Amino acid sequence: MSRTTVDLDPAVIRKLKVIGANGRESMSQVINRLLRNALKDRPARRQRDASIAWCIVEGGRPARGFDPSSREYLDLIENEQ
């Protein structure tokens, strides 16, 4: 099992200790169980085809203000699906 350092709010630590004491679990066991359950219940992100169908107009130019280096357009594409 790998180790990591995470800064936790003192109130969260107190609650984790209470949960652990009540269930006779170590703090590591409590944290792992809670995180595992939280991640299990989270819906899996749908895998999409990485390619984007571009509508290309011969001789066309990008819309005014379009910055190809910006990633903002990805939010628009994701919201359409």
ZADREN-484484 format. One record per residue (C-alpha): residue number from 0; z negated, y negated, x. Coordinates in Angstrom, 1 decimal, decimal comma. Each point is the difference from the previous one (the first is absolute). Layout:
N
[node NUM [Z Y X]],
...
END
This chain:
81
[node 0 [0,0 0,0 0,0]],
[node 1 [0,9 -3,4 1,4]],
[node 2 [-2,4 -2,9 0,2]],
[node 3 [0,6 -3,6 -0,9]],
[node 4 [-2,0 -3,2 -0,3]],
[node 5 [0,0 -1,8 -3,3]],
[node 6 [-2,0 -3,1 -0,9]],
[node 7 [-1,6 0,5 -3,4]],
[node 8 [-1,9 -2,4 -2,2]],
[node 9 [-3,7 0,6 0,2]],
[node 10 [-0,2 0,5 -3,8]],
[node 11 [2,6 2,7 0,2]],
[node 12 [-1,9 1,7 2,8]],
[node 13 [-3,2 0,0 -2,1]],
[node 14 [1,9 1,5 -2,9]],
[node 15 [1,6 2,7 2,2]],
[node 16 [-3,4 0,9 1,4]],
[node 17 [-1,4 0,4 -3,6]],
[node 18 [2,9 2,1 -1,0]],
[node 19 [-0,4 2,2 3,1]],
[node 20 [-3,8 0,4 -0,5]],
[node 21 [0,4 0,9 -3,7]],
[node 22 [2,7 2,6 0,9]],
[node 23 [-1,5 1,1 3,3]],
[node 24 [3,2 -1,0 1,8]],
[node 25 [0,5 -1,9 3,2]],
[node 26 [1,5 -3,5 -0,2]],
[node 27 [3,2 1,5 1,6]],
[node 28 [0,2 2,6 -2,6]],
[node 29 [-0,5 -2,5 -2,8]],
[node 30 [2,6 -2,4 1,4]],
[node 31 [2,5 2,8 0,6]],
[node 32 [-0,5 1,4 -3,5]],
[node 33 [0,3 -3,4 -1,7]],
[node 34 [3,1 -1,0 2,0]],
[node 35 [1,7 3,4 -0,6]],
[node 36 [-0,6 -0,3 -3,8]],
[node 37 [1,2 -3,6 0,0]],
[node 38 [3,2 0,9 1,8]],
[node 39 [0,6 3,1 -2,0]],
[node 40 [-0,1 -2,0 -3,3]],
[node 41 [2,4 -2,6 1,3]],
[node 42 [3,5 0,5 -1,2]],
[node 43 [2,4 1,0 2,8]],
[node 44 [2,5 -2,7 0,8]],
[node 45 [3,4 1,0 -1,1]],
[node 46 [2,4 0,7 2,9]],
[node 47 [3,2 -1,9 -0,4]],
[node 48 [3,4 0,3 1,6]],
[node 49 [-0,2 -2,3 3,1]],
[node 50 [3,6 -1,2 -0,5]],
[node 51 [0,7 -3,1 -2,1]],
[node 52 [3,2 -0,3 -1,9]],
[node 53 [1,3 -3,4 1,0]],
[node 54 [2,5 -1,7 -2,2]],
[node 55 [2,4 -1,5 2,5]],
[node 56 [2,6 -2,6 -0,9]],
[node 57 [2,7 -0,4 2,5]],
[node 58 [-0,3 -3,4 1,6]],
[node 59 [-3,2 -0,6 -1,9]],
[node 60 [-2,9 -1,9 1,4]],
[node 61 [-3,8 0,5 -0,5]],
[node 62 [-1,6 -2,0 -2,7]],
[node 63 [-1,3 -3,4 1,1]],
[node 64 [-3,5 0,4 1,4]],
[node 65 [0,3 3,7 0,6]],
[node 66 [-1,6 1,0 3,3]],
[node 67 [0,9 3,5 1,1]],
[node 68 [-3,0 0,2 2,3]],
[node 69 [-2,4 -0,5 -3,0]],
[node 70 [-1,3 3,1 -1,6]],
[node 71 [-0,8 -1,7 -3,4]],
[node 72 [3,1 1,4 -1,6]],
[node 73 [-1,6 3,5 0,3]],
[node 74 [-2,6 -1,1 -2,6]],
[node 75 [2,9 -0,8 -2,4]],
[node 76 [1,7 3,3 0,6]],
[node 77 [-3,2 2,0 -0,5]],
[node 78 [-0,9 -1,8 -3,2]],
[node 79 [3,4 0,9 -1,5]],
[node 80 [-0,6 3,7 0,4]],
END
